[in-house]
Amino acid sequence: MRHLLRMASYSSRTNMHARNLAIVWAPNLLRSKDIEATGFNGTAAFMEVRVQSIVVEFILTHVEQLFGDAPLRGTDGGDGGTA
């Protein structure tokens, strides 16, 4: 999650802010055995992935509160800016 948050700090260049990262990474981070086992498709699969992405976006926007003392704000992102 910290790595994804760091990636989000470059969103002005990449347009990969927390929401976009969550959409891309959620199906892998929160893999659903229900979708795989029953072969969900269409609306059911979309709704499942939507819930997964909301959860991952929430985690990304609350990394400090959830995971504690990692230096996330004011760190150098390699471009001289702040995260």
C-alpha positions in Angstrom: 0.0 0.0 0.0 2.8 2.4 0.7 4.3 1.8 -2.7 0.9 2.5 -4.3 0.6 5.7 -2.2 4.0 6.7 -3.5 2.9 6.1 -7.0 -0.2 8.3 -6.3 2.1 11.1 -5.3 3.1 11.3 -9.0 -0.5 11.6 -10.2 0.0 15.1 -11.6 2.3 13.5 -14.2 0.7 10.1 -14.6 -3.0 10.7 -13.8 -2.7 7.6 -11.6 -4.3 9.0 -8.4 -5.6 6.8 -5.6 -8.9 6.1 -7.4 -7.3 5.0 -10.7 -4.7 2.9 -8.8 -7.5 1.3 -6.8 -9.4 0.4 -10.0 -6.3 -1.2 -11.5 -5.0 -3.0 -8.4 -8.2 -4.0 -6.5 -8.9 -7.2 -8.4 -5.5 -8.5 -7.7 -5.2 -7.3 -4.1 -8.7 -8.4 -3.1 -9.2 -11.4 -5.4 -12.7 -12.7 -5.2 -13.1 -16.5 -5.1 -16.8 -16.0 -5.7 -16.1 -14.4 -9.1 -13.6 -17.1 -10.0 -15.7 -20.1 -8.7 -19.1 -19.1 -10.2 -17.8 -17.4 -13.3 -19.6 -14.1 -12.5 -20.0 -11.9 -15.6 -21.7 -8.8 -16.5 -23.3 -6.7 -13.8 -22.5 -9.0 -10.8 -18.7 -9.0 -11.7 -18.7 -5.3 -12.2 -20.4 -4.7 -8.8 -17.9 -7.0 -7.1 -14.9 -5.2 -8.6 -16.5 -1.8 -7.8 -16.7 -2.8 -4.1 -13.1 -4.0 -4.2 -11.9 -0.7 -5.7 -13.7 1.3 -3.1 -12.1 -0.7 -0.4 -8.6 -0.3 -1.9 -9.1 3.5 -2.5 -10.2 3.9 1.1 -7.0 2.1 2.3 -4.8 4.2 0.0 -6.4 7.4 1.3 -5.9 6.3 4.9 -2.6 4.6 4.9 -1.2 6.7 7.7 -4.1 6.0 10.0 -4.2 2.3 9.2 -0.5 1.4 9.1 1.0 3.9 11.4 4.4 5.5 11.6 5.8 5.4 8.0 7.1 8.7 6.7 4.5 9.5 4.0 4.1 13.2 4.1 6.8 15.6 3.2 9.1 12.8 1.8 11.1 13.4 -1.3 9.4 11.6 -4.2 12.7 11.8 -6.2 11.6 14.9 -8.0 12.2 17.4 -5.3 8.5 17.7 -4.5 6.6 16.3 -1.5 4.4 13.2 -1.4 
